[in-house]
Each structure stands twice: as structure tokens, then as C-alpha cells.
Amino acid sequence: MVPQGLFGLGTTELIIILVVVLILFGGARLAGLGRASGQAIKEFKDAVGEPSTTDGAQKSESSDTPSPTPAK
């Protein structure tokens, strides 16, 4: 029995689907969709409160703040 891939589709079927999508939408539009989805995910993470790890300014600000001393 041949192992099935994503949603029961094999490698050949996935390649055919990707080629058809590339022909229908074109490379430029797919690149734009990828860029837009990445931007949307970044904005969602920022709105939720998870700072992105690619922003060096946020890392340095958080390391400059002293940690609170425990109350006794």
C-alpha cells in the first residue's frame, strides 16, 4: 500500500495542483498573496501581544528594563 500525503493526495497529485494554480494565477499574483498573508499574520501577532522576534529594537528595550525585586 502506498502512503498517502496531505488529505489523501499523493505527491504527483499535489504537483499537478500546484502547476495548475501557478498557471491560473501567475507567479506575480502568488508572490503578492504570500506577502499579504505574511503581513496579516505579523499584524495579528502584534495585535495579540506577541512581539515579533525579527524586531531588534523591541529586544533591546526589554533587556534594558531592570527586573522587579521580589517582595519579602
CORDA-V768546 format. One record per backbone hydrogen bond with DSSP energy under -1.0 kcal/mol. CO is the residue of the C=O (numbers start at 1). NH is the residue of the N-H. If there is no record, write none. Layout:
co: [CO & CO]
nh: [NH & NH]
//
This chain:
co: [5 & 6 & 9 & 10 & 11 & 12 & 13 & 14 & 15 & 16 & 17 & 18 & 19 & 20 & 21 & 22 & 26 & 27 & 28 & 29 & 30 & 31 & 32 & 33 & 34 & 35 & 36 & 37 & 38 & 39 & 40 & 41 & 42 & 43 & 44 & 45 & 45 & 55 & 56 & 57 & 58 & 59 & 60]
nh: [8 & 9 & 5 & 14 & 15 & 16 & 17 & 18 & 19 & 20 & 21 & 22 & 23 & 24 & 25 & 26 & 30 & 31 & 32 & 33 & 34 & 35 & 36 & 37 & 38 & 39 & 40 & 41 & 42 & 43 & 44 & 45 & 46 & 47 & 48 & 49 & 50 & 59 & 60 & 61 & 62 & 63 & 64]
//
